[in-house]
Amino acid sequence: MRADMGVYWQLAKAGFRRQSTYRLAMVAGLITNLVFGFVRAAVLTSAVEANPGFGGYDRGTIGAYTWLSQGLLGAIAFWALPEIVERIRTGDVAVDFLRPIDPQFAHLAEYLGRATCTLIPRGLPSVAVGALTFGLVIPNTPWPYLLGAFSLMLAIAISFLSMFTVCLAGFWLIETRGLRALHMILGTFLAGLFAPVHLFPDWLKAIAYATPFPSMLQWPIDVLSGRTVGTAAVQVVAVQCFWLIALTVIGQLVLRAGRRKLEVQGG
């Protein structure tokens, strides 16, 4: 077990180094974050100022939501395409099954490394610009940031495991592009990217709460921004832990079913 953890740690470091080579892409991503951040901040700030107390937000807290979500966006796997897609298509996934490490955990470790690297040049500057231009309301104690960092790592893992499981449909389907697009559209909306989940009507909020998507964005933002504190913050992280375990188990079951199908086909 210790040897396996060492391998996953090396994969995470390799993912970090790999992502760090795409400097121009990360600069372009930061510029995109900032442009859309200003647009979203302007729209949501206007909505909150026109409706005081709307969803429990004011100018400072809606600014914190907007810029934290922009900062975290590059690390959340809404648009990331796991390498498993191409490996299933070419049949190279058969080689992955022969290796002494779990394919799901191997891809997850590599993605966690890449996502962590993305947070540095894209996430932190986005939040800093938001703080300088909108005057964000953020906590002045360390606890929300410590718990928020853990919540963020859970969010990154959950987002990847969700997309990874969707991509495993490639064992049965020739093309999974439609499923991935549906996952991205539903995920970004129900996660609270376009508007906080707290602004949803009750029926839509209930639907969102029944999915893992708020755990990918809304919940870590609530913890980091100090909107959710104390026992409520711990409960939010507990919900994230539940989805992490659930998606891991579902992914393992689908992966095993895909392996059986591959073996039946002579892979």
Phi and psi in degrees as GROMACS dihedral restraints (atoms count N, CA, C in turn):
[ dihedral_restraints ]
;  ai    aj    ak    al  type     phi  dphi    fc
    3     4     5     6     1   -63.6    20    10
    4     5     6     7     1   -38.4    20    10
    6     7     8     9     1   -63.8    20    10
    7     8     9    10     1   -41.7    20    10
    9    10    11    12     1   -62.0    20    10
   10    11    12    13     1   -42.6    20    10
   12    13    14    15     1   -61.6    20    10
   13    14    15    16     1   -36.2    20    10
   15    16    17    18     1   -63.4    20    10
   16    17    18    19     1   -39.1    20    10
   18    19    20    21     1   -65.3    20    10
   19    20    21    22     1   -45.4    20    10
   21    22    23    24     1   -64.0    20    10
   22    23    24    25     1   -36.4    20    10
   24    25    26    27     1   -63.8    20    10
   25    26    27    28     1   -40.9    20    10
   27    28    29    30     1   -65.9    20    10
   28    29    30    31     1   -36.9    20    10
   30    31    32    33     1   -65.0    20    10
   31    32    33    34     1   -39.7    20    10
   33    34    35    36     1   -63.2    20    10
   34    35    36    37     1   -43.3    20    10
   36    37    38    39     1   -65.6    20    10
   37    38    39    40     1   -36.6    20    10
   39    40    41    42     1   -65.2    20    10
   40    41    42    43     1   -39.7    20    10
   42    43    44    45     1   -63.0    20    10
   43    44    45    46     1   -39.8    20    10
   45    46    47    48     1   -61.8    20    10
   46    47    48    49     1   -48.4    20    10
   48    49    50    51     1   -64.5    20    10
   49    50    51    52     1   -39.2    20    10
   51    52    53    54     1   -62.2    20    10
   52    53    54    55     1   -45.1    20    10
   54    55    56    57     1   -66.9    20    10
   55    56    57    58     1   -33.2    20    10
   57    58    59    60     1   -67.5    20    10
   58    59    60    61     1   -15.2    20    10
   60    61    62    63     1   -79.3    20    10
   61    62    63    64     1   -17.2    20    10
   63    64    65    66     1   -93.3    20    10
   64    65    66    67     1    63.4    20    10
   66    67    68    69     1   -67.4    20    10
   67    68    69    70     1   -46.4    20    10
   69    70    71    72     1   -64.1    20    10
   70    71    72    73     1   -37.1    20    10
   72    73    74    75     1   -64.4    20    10
   73    74    75    76     1   -37.0    20    10
   75    76    77    78     1   -72.8    20    10
   76    77    78    79     1   -33.6    20    10
   78    79    80    81     1   -64.7    20    10
   79    80    81    82     1   -43.9    20    10
   81    82    83    84     1   -62.2    20    10
   82    83    84    85     1   -39.0    20    10
   84    85    86    87     1   -64.8    20    10
   85    86    87    88     1   -39.0    20    10
   87    88    89    90     1   -63.7    20    10
   88    89    90    91     1   -44.2    20    10
   90    91    92    93     1   -61.1    20    10
   91    92    93    94     1   -43.0    20    10
   93    94    95    96     1   -62.1    20    10
   94    95    96    97     1   -43.7    20    10
   96    97    98    99     1   -55.7    20    10
   97    98    99   100     1   -45.5    20    10
   99   100   101   102     1   -67.3    20    10
  100   101   102   103     1   -43.8    20    10
  102   103   104   105     1   -60.7    20    10
  103   104   105   106     1   -52.1    20    10
  105   106   107   108     1   -69.9    20    10
  106   107   108   109     1   -27.6    20    10
  108   109   110   111     1   -63.0    20    10
  109   110   111   112     1   -44.3    20    10
  111   112   113   114     1   -64.5    20    10
  112   113   114   115     1   -39.7    20    10
  114   115   116   117     1   -64.3    20    10
  115   116   117   118     1   -49.4    20    10
  117   118   119   120     1   -64.0    20    10
  118   119   120   121     1   -41.4    20    10
  120   121   122   123     1   -62.4    20    10
  121   122   123   124     1   -41.1    20    10
  123   124   125   126     1   -64.2    20    10
  124   125   126   127     1   -44.6    20    10
  126   127   128   129     1   -66.5    20    10
  127   128   129   130     1   -49.2    20    10
  129   130   131   132     1   -69.9    20    10
  130   131   132   133     1   -35.1    20    10
  132   133   134   135     1   -65.1    20    10
  133   134   135   136     1   -40.8    20    10
  135   136   137   138     1   -62.8    20    10
  136   137   138   139     1   -40.7    20    10
  138   139   140   141     1   -65.0    20    10
  139   140   141   142     1   -41.8    20    10
  141   142   143   144     1   -70.1    20    10
  142   143   144   145     1   -40.6    20    10
  144   145   146   147     1   -68.5    20    10
  145   146   147   148     1   -29.8    20    10
  147   148   149   150     1   -78.1    20    10
  148   149   150   151     1   -21.3    20    10
  150   151   152   153     1  -132.0    20    10
  151   152   153   154     1    79.7    20    10
  153   154   155   156     1   -53.6    20    10
  154   155   156   157     1   134.2    20    10
  156   157   158   159     1    80.1    20    10
  157   158   159   160     1     8.0    20    10
  159   160   161   162     1   -61.0    20    10
  160   161   162   163     1   111.4    20    10
  162   163   164   165     1    67.1    20    10
  163   164   165   166     1    15.0    20    10
  165   166   167   168     1    80.1    20    10
  166   167   168   169     1    12.7    20    10
  168   169   170   171     1  -103.4    20    10
  169   170   171   172     1   151.4    20    10
  171   172   173   174     1  -127.5    20    10
  172   173   174   175     1  -171.5    20    10
  174   175   176   177     1   -58.6    20    10
  175   176   177   178     1   -45.1    20    10
  177   178   179   180     1   -68.2    20    10
  178   179   180   181     1   -43.4    20    10
  180   181   182   183     1   -74.8    20    10
  181   182   183   184     1   -34.2    20    10
  183   184   185   186     1   -71.3    20    10
  184   185   186   187     1   -30.9    20    10
  186   187   188   189     1   -65.7    20    10
  187   188   189   190     1   -40.2    20    10
  189   190   191   192     1   -63.0    20    10
  190   191   192   193     1   -43.8    20    10
  192   193   194   195     1   -59.1    20    10
  193   194   195   196     1   -47.9    20    10
  195   196   197   198     1   -61.7    20    10
  196   197   198   199     1   -49.7    20    10
  198   199   200   201     1   -78.9    20    10
  199   200   201   202     1   -29.4    20    10
  201   202   203   204     1   -67.0    20    10
  202   203   204   205     1   -41.7    20    10
  204   205   206   207     1   -64.6    20    10
  205   206   207   208     1   -39.0    20    10
  207   208   209   210     1   -65.1    20    10
  208   209   210   211     1   -38.4    20    10
  210   211   212   213     1   -67.7    20    10
  211   212   213   214     1   -34.1    20    10
  213   214   215   216     1   -86.3    20    10
  214   215   216   217     1   -13.9    20    10
  216   217   218   219     1   -59.7    20    10
  217   218   219   220     1   -39.0    20    10
  219   220   221   222     1   -66.6    20    10
  220   221   222   223     1   -23.0    20    10
  222   223   224   225     1   -91.7    20    10
  223   224   225   226     1   -15.7    20    10
  225   226   227   228     1   -89.1    20    10
  226   227   228   229     1   135.2    20    10
  228   229   230   231     1   -84.8    20    10
  229   230   231   232     1    51.6    20    10
  231   232   233   234     1   -76.0    20    10
  232   233   234   235     1   -35.7    20    10
  234   235   236   237     1  -111.9    20    10
  235   236   237   238     1   -10.3    20    10
  237   238   239   240     1   -66.3    20    10
  238   239   240   241     1   138.2    20    10
  240   241   242   243     1  -106.8    20    10
  241   242   243   244     1   107.3    20    10
  243   244   245   246     1   -60.6    20    10
  244   245   246   247     1   144.4    20    10
  246   247   248   249     1   -63.1    20    10
  247   248   249   250     1   -18.0    20    10
  249   250   251   252     1   -60.2    20    10
  250   251   252   253     1   -27.0    20    10
  252   253   254   255     1   -59.9    20    10
  253   254   255   256     1   -52.5    20    10
  255   256   257   258     1   -69.9    20    10
  256   257   258   259     1   -34.4    20    10
  258   259   260   261     1   -69.6    20    10
  259   260   261   262     1   -33.9    20    10
  261   262   263   264     1   -69.1    20    10
  262   263   264   265     1   -42.3    20    10
  264   265   266   267     1   -62.0    20    10
  265   266   267   268     1   -41.0    20    10
  267   268   269   270     1   -87.3    20    10
  268   269   270   271     1   -13.2    20    10
  270   271   272   273     1    90.4    20    10
  271   272   273   274     1    -2.1    20    10
  273   274   275   276     1   -65.9    20    10
  274   275   276   277     1   -15.6    20    10
  276   277   278   279     1   -61.4    20    10
  277   278   279   280     1   -23.6    20    10
  279   280   281   282     1   -59.8    20    10
  280   281   282   283     1   -34.8    20    10
  282   283   284   285     1   -67.4    20    10
  283   284   285   286     1   -38.1    20    10
  285   286   287   288     1   -60.4    20    10
  286   287   288   289     1   -37.0    20    10
  288   289   290   291     1   -68.7    20    10
  289   290   291   292     1   -21.0    20    10
  291   292   293   294     1   -85.7    20    10
  292   293   294   295     1   -13.5    20    10
  294   295   296   297     1   -77.4    20    10
  295   296   297   298     1   154.6    20    10
  297   298   299   300     1   -81.4    20    10
  298   299   300   301     1    13.2    20    10
  300   301   302   303     1  -123.5    20    10
  301   302   303   304     1   157.0    20    10
  303   304   305   306     1   -75.4    20    10
  304   305   306   307     1   128.2    20    10
  306   307   308   309     1   -59.6    20    10
  307   308   309   310     1   -40.9    20    10
  309   310   311   312     1   -62.1    20    10
  310   311   312   313     1   -48.4    20    10
  312   313   314   315     1   -68.8    20    10
  313   314   315   316     1   -33.2    20    10
  315   316   317   318     1   -65.5    20    10
  316   317   318   319     1   -47.1    20    10
  318   319   320   321     1   -66.4    20    10
  319   320   321   322     1   -37.0    20    10
  321   322   323   324     1   -64.0    20    10
  322   323   324   325     1   -44.7    20    10
  324   325   326   327     1   -61.0    20    10
  325   326   327   328     1   -43.3    20    10
  327   328   329   330     1   -64.3    20    10
  328   329   330   331     1   -38.9    20    10
  330   331   332   333     1   -70.1    20    10
  331   332   333   334     1   -37.8    20    10
  333   334   335   336     1   -59.9    20    10
  334   335   336   337     1   -38.0    20    10
  336   337   338   339     1   -63.9    20    10
  337   338   339   340     1   -45.0    20    10
  339   340   341   342     1   -64.6    20    10
  340   341   342   343     1   -42.5    20    10
  342   343   344   345     1   -65.9    20    10
  343   344   345   346     1   -39.7    20    10
  345   346   347   348     1   -61.9    20    10
  346   347   348   349     1   -40.8    20    10
  348   349   350   351     1   -63.7    20    10
  349   350   351   352     1   -38.0    20    10
  351   352   353   354     1   -64.7    20    10
  352   353   354   355     1   -32.5    20    10
  354   355   356   357     1   -63.3    20    10
  355   356   357   358     1   -30.0    20    10
  357   358   359   360     1   -71.9    20    10
  358   359   360   361     1   -54.4    20    10
  360   361   362   363     1   -84.7    20    10
  361   362   363   364     1   -16.5    20    10
  363   364   365   366     1  -110.6    20    10
  364   365   366   367     1   -44.7    20    10
  366   367   368   369     1   -70.6    20    10
  367   368   369   370     1   -55.2    20    10
  369   370   371   372     1   -62.6    20    10
  370   371   372   373     1   -45.0    20    10
  372   373   374   375     1   -63.2    20    10
  373   374   375   376     1   -35.6    20    10
  375   376   377   378     1   -61.8    20    10
  376   377   378   379     1   -45.9    20    10
  378   379   380   381     1   -66.5    20    10
  379   380   381   382     1   -38.4    20    10
  381   382   383   384     1   -63.3    20    10
  382   383   384   385     1   -43.9    20    10
  384   385   386   387     1   -63.0    20    10
  385   386   387   388     1   -41.4    20    10
  387   388   389   390     1   -61.7    20    10
  388   389   390   391     1   -40.4    20    10
  390   391   392   393     1   -65.3    20    10
  391   392   393   394     1   -38.1    20    10
  393   394   395   396     1   -73.6    20    10
  394   395   396   397     1   -30.9    20    10
  396   397   398   399     1   -99.7    20    10
  397   398   399   400     1   -28.1    20    10
  399   400   401   402     1  -117.1    20    10
  400   401   402   403     1    -9.1    20    10
  402   403   404   405     1    63.4    20    10
  403   404   405   406     1    65.1    20    10
  405   406   407   408     1   -66.7    20    10
  406   407   408   409     1   145.9    20    10
  408   409   410   411     1   -92.9    20    10
  409   410   411   412     1   109.4    20    10
  411   412   413   414     1  -131.2    20    10
  412   413   414   415     1   160.2    20    10
  414   415   416   417     1   -64.1    20    10
  415   416   417   418     1   153.0    20    10
  417   418   419   420     1  -113.5    20    10
  418   419   420   421     1    17.5    20    10
  420   421   422   423     1  -123.0    20    10
  421   422   423   424     1   155.6    20    10
  423   424   425   426     1   -75.0    20    10
  424   425   426   427     1   -25.2    20    10
  426   427   428   429     1   -56.5    20    10
  427   428   429   430     1   -47.4    20    10
  429   430   431   432     1   -59.5    20    10
  430   431   432   433     1   -33.0    20    10
  432   433   434   435     1   -75.1    20    10
  433   434   435   436     1   -37.1    20    10
  435   436   437   438     1   -66.8    20    10
  436   437   438   439     1   -49.9    20    10
  438   439   440   441     1   -67.6    20    10
  439   440   441   442     1   -35.0    20    10
  441   442   443   444     1   -65.4    20    10
  442   443   444   445     1   -35.8    20    10
  444   445   446   447     1   -64.5    20    10
  445   446   447   448     1   -40.8    20    10
  447   448   449   450     1   -65.5    20    10
  448   449   450   451     1   -42.5    20    10
  450   451   452   453     1   -61.8    20    10
  451   452   453   454     1   -37.7    20    10
  453   454   455   456     1   -66.0    20    10
  454   455   456   457     1   -42.5    20    10
  456   457   458   459     1   -62.6    20    10
  457   458   459   460     1   -38.7    20    10
  459   460   461   462     1   -62.5    20    10
  460   461   462   463     1   -42.0    20    10
  462   463   464   465     1   -62.3    20    10
  463   464   465   466     1   -42.9    20    10
  465   466   467   468     1   -62.7    20    10
  466   467   468   469     1   -44.8    20    10
  468   469   470   471     1   -64.8    20    10
  469   470   471   472     1   -43.4    20    10
  471   472   473   474     1   -62.5    20    10
  472   473   474   475     1   -44.4    20    10
  474   475   476   477     1   -62.4    20    10
  475   476   477   478     1   -40.9    20    10
  477   478   479   480     1   -68.1    20    10
  478   479   480   481     1   -45.9    20    10
  480   481   482   483     1   -62.2    20    10
  481   482   483   484     1   -34.6    20    10
  483   484   485   486     1   -65.1    20    10
  484   485   486   487     1   -50.0    20    10
  486   487   488   489     1   -65.6    20    10
  487   488   489   490     1   -38.4    20    10
  489   490   491   492     1   -59.0    20    10
  490   491   492   493     1   -44.0    20    10
  492   493   494   495     1   -65.0    20    10
  493   494   495   496     1   -40.6    20    10
  495   496   497   498     1   -60.8    20    10
  496   497   498   499     1   -41.5    20    10
  498   499   500   501     1   -66.8    20    10
  499   500   501   502     1   -23.0    20    10
  501   502   503   504     1   -67.5    20    10
  502   503   504   505     1   -12.1    20    10
  504   505   506   507     1   -61.7    20    10
  505   506   507   508     1   -15.4    20    10
  507   508   509   510     1   -62.0    20    10
  508   509   510   511     1   -17.3    20    10
  510   511   512   513     1   -66.0    20    10
  511   512   513   514     1   -25.2    20    10
  513   514   515   516     1  -114.7    20    10
  514   515   516   517     1   -24.4    20    10
  516   517   518   519     1  -109.6    20    10
  517   518   519   520     1   147.1    20    10
  519   520   521   522     1   -71.1    20    10
  520   521   522   523     1   -38.0    20    10
  522   523   524   525     1  -134.3    20    10
  523   524   525   526     1   127.4    20    10
  525   526   527   528     1  -107.4    20    10
  526   527   528   529     1    10.6    20    10
  528   529   530   531     1   -59.9    20    10
  529   530   531   532     1   -40.0    20    10
  531   532   533   534     1   -64.2    20    10
  532   533   534   535     1   -43.3    20    10
  534   535   536   537     1   -63.7    20    10
  535   536   537   538     1   -40.8    20    10
  537   538   539   540     1   -65.2    20    10
  538   539   540   541     1   -38.7    20    10
  540   541   542   543     1   -66.2    20    10
  541   542   543   544     1   -40.7    20    10
  543   544   545   546     1   -63.9    20    10
  544   545   546   547     1   -42.3    20    10
  546   547   548   549     1   -61.3    20    10
  547   548   549   550     1   -42.4    20    10
  549   550   551   552     1   -65.7    20    10
  550   551   552   553     1   -44.1    20    10
  552   553   554   555     1   -65.1    20    10
  553   554   555   556     1   -50.4    20    10
  555   556   557   558     1   -64.6    20    10
  556   557   558   559     1   -40.6    20    10
  558   559   560   561     1   -64.2    20    10
  559   560   561   562     1   -49.1    20    10
  561   562   563   564     1   -64.3    20    10
  562   563   564   565     1   -35.5    20    10
  564   565   566   567     1   -73.1    20    10
  565   566   567   568     1   -52.2    20    10
  567   568   569   570     1   -74.5    20    10
  568   569   570   571     1   -17.1    20    10
  570   571   572   573     1   -77.7    20    10
  571   572   573   574     1   -16.4    20    10
  573   574   575   576     1    96.5    20    10
  574   575   576   577     1    26.3    20    10
  576   577   578   579     1   -73.8    20    10
  577   578   579   580     1   -47.7    20    10
  579   580   581   582     1   -77.7    20    10
  580   581   582   583     1   -33.3    20    10
  582   583   584   585     1  -155.7    20    10
  583   584   585   586     1   146.7    20    10
  585   586   587   588     1   -56.5    20    10
  586   587   588   589     1   143.4    20    10
  588   589   590   591     1   -58.8    20    10
  589   590   591   592     1   -28.5    20    10
  591   592   593   594     1   -65.2    20    10
  592   593   594   595     1   -16.7    20    10
  594   595   596   597     1   -91.0    20    10
  595   596   597   598     1    -7.0    20    10
  597   598   599   600     1   -66.9    20    10
  598   599   600   601     1   150.4    20    10
  600   601   602   603     1   -63.5    20    10
  601   602   603   604     1   159.9    20    10
  603   604   605   606     1   -56.6    20    10
  604   605   606   607     1   -41.7    20    10
  606   607   608   609     1   -66.9    20    10
  607   608   609   610     1   -37.8    20    10
  609   610   611   612     1   -75.4    20    10
  610   611   612   613     1   -34.1    20    10
  612   613   614   615     1   -62.5    20    10
  613   614   615   616     1   -39.8    20    10
  615   616   617   618     1   -63.6    20    10
  616   617   618   619     1   -38.7    20    10
  618   619   620   621     1   -64.5    20    10
  619   620   621   622     1   -45.0    20    10
  621   622   623   624     1   -61.4    20    10
  622   623   624   625     1   -42.6    20    10
  624   625   626   627     1   -64.7    20    10
  625   626   627   628     1   -23.4    20    10
  627   628   629   630     1   -84.1    20    10
  628   629   630   631     1     0.0    20    10
  630   631   632   633     1  -115.9    20    10
  631   632   633   634     1   166.3    20    10
  633   634   635   636     1   -80.6    20    10
  634   635   636   637     1    -5.1    20    10
  636   637   638   639     1   -64.2    20    10
  637   638   639   640     1   -41.8    20    10
  639   640   641   642     1   -59.5    20    10
  640   641   642   643     1   -27.9    20    10
  642   643   644   645     1   -68.1    20    10
  643   644   645   646     1   -15.1    20    10
  645   646   647   648     1   -86.9    20    10
  646   647   648   649     1   -21.8    20    10
  648   649   650   651     1  -144.9    20    10
  649   650   651   652     1   -55.3    20    10
  651   652   653   654     1   -62.2    20    10
  652   653   654   655     1   -46.5    20    10
  654   655   656   657     1   -66.1    20    10
  655   656   657   658     1   -46.5    20    10
  657   658   659   660     1   -63.5    20    10
  658   659   660   661     1   -32.7    20    10
  660   661   662   663     1   -66.4    20    10
  661   662   663   664     1   -41.9    20    10
  663   664   665   666     1   -59.9    20    10
  664   665   666   667     1   -40.0    20    10
  666   667   668   669     1   -72.3    20    10
  667   668   669   670     1   -47.0    20    10
  669   670   671   672     1   -64.4    20    10
  670   671   672   673     1   -36.1    20    10
  672   673   674   675     1   -82.3    20    10
  673   674   675   676     1   -10.3    20    10
  675   676   677   678     1    82.2    20    10
  676   677   678   679     1     8.2    20    10
  678   679   680   681     1   -66.0    20    10
  679   680   681   682     1   -38.8    20    10
  681   682   683   684     1  -110.5    20    10
  682   683   684   685     1   122.3    20    10
  684   685   686   687     1  -132.6    20    10
  685   686   687   688     1   169.0    20    10
  687   688   689   690     1    60.9    20    10
  688   689   690   691     1  -136.9    20    10
  690   691   692   693     1   -61.4    20    10
  691   692   693   694     1   -37.0    20    10
  693   694   695   696     1   -62.1    20    10
  694   695   696   697     1   -38.9    20    10
  696   697   698   699     1   -66.6    20    10
  697   698   699   700     1   -40.3    20    10
  699   700   701   702     1   -64.2    20    10
  700   701   702   703     1   -38.2    20    10
  702   703   704   705     1   -64.4    20    10
  703   704   705   706     1   -39.1    20    10
  705   706   707   708     1   -61.7    20    10
  706   707   708   709     1   -44.9    20    10
  708   709   710   711     1   -65.0    20    10
  709   710   711   712     1   -35.0    20    10
  711   712   713   714     1   -63.4    20    10
  712   713   714   715     1   -39.2    20    10
  714   715   716   717     1   -63.0    20    10
  715   716   717   718     1   -41.7    20    10
  717   718   719   720     1   -61.8    20    10
  718   719   720   721     1   -40.9    20    10
  720   721   722   723     1   -62.0    20    10
  721   722   723   724     1   -39.1    20    10
  723   724   725   726     1   -60.1    20    10
  724   725   726   727     1   -47.6    20    10
  726   727   728   729     1   -68.0    20    10
  727   728   729   730     1   -33.0    20    10
  729   730   731   732     1   -61.1    20    10
  730   731   732   733     1   -46.8    20    10
  732   733   734   735     1   -67.0    20    10
  733   734   735   736     1   -44.2    20    10
  735   736   737   738     1   -62.0    20    10
  736   737   738   739     1   -45.8    20    10
  738   739   740   741     1   -70.3    20    10
  739   740   741   742     1   -31.1    20    10
  741   742   743   744     1   -64.8    20    10
  742   743   744   745     1   -45.5    20    10
  744   745   746   747     1   -65.7    20    10
  745   746   747   748     1   -46.1    20    10
  747   748   749   750     1   -60.6    20    10
  748   749   750   751     1   -43.3    20    10
  750   751   752   753     1   -62.2    20    10
  751   752   753   754     1   -39.9    20    10
  753   754   755   756     1   -64.3    20    10
  754   755   756   757     1   -41.9    20    10
  756   757   758   759     1   -65.5    20    10
  757   758   759   760     1   -44.1    20    10
  759   760   761   762     1   -66.5    20    10
  760   761   762   763     1   -38.8    20    10
  762   763   764   765     1   -63.5    20    10
  763   764   765   766     1   -41.3    20    10
  765   766   767   768     1   -67.1    20    10
  766   767   768   769     1   -39.2    20    10
  768   769   770   771     1   -64.2    20    10
  769   770   771   772     1   -39.9    20    10
  771   772   773   774     1   -65.0    20    10
  772   773   774   775     1   -37.2    20    10
  774   775   776   777     1   -65.2    20    10
  775   776   777   778     1   -40.8    20    10
  777   778   779   780     1   -63.0    20    10
  778   779   780   781     1   -41.6    20    10
  780   781   782   783     1   -64.2    20    10
  781   782   783   784     1   -40.0    20    10
  783   784   785   786     1   -63.5    20    10
  784   785   786   787     1   -40.6    20    10
  786   787   788   789     1   -69.0    20    10
  787   788   789   790     1   -37.0    20    10
  789   790   791   792     1   -64.6    20    10
  790   791   792   793     1   -34.3    20    10
  792   793   794   795     1   -81.3    20    10
  793   794   795   796     1    -2.4    20    10
  795   796   797   798     1    91.3    20    10
  796   797   798   799     1    20.0    20    10
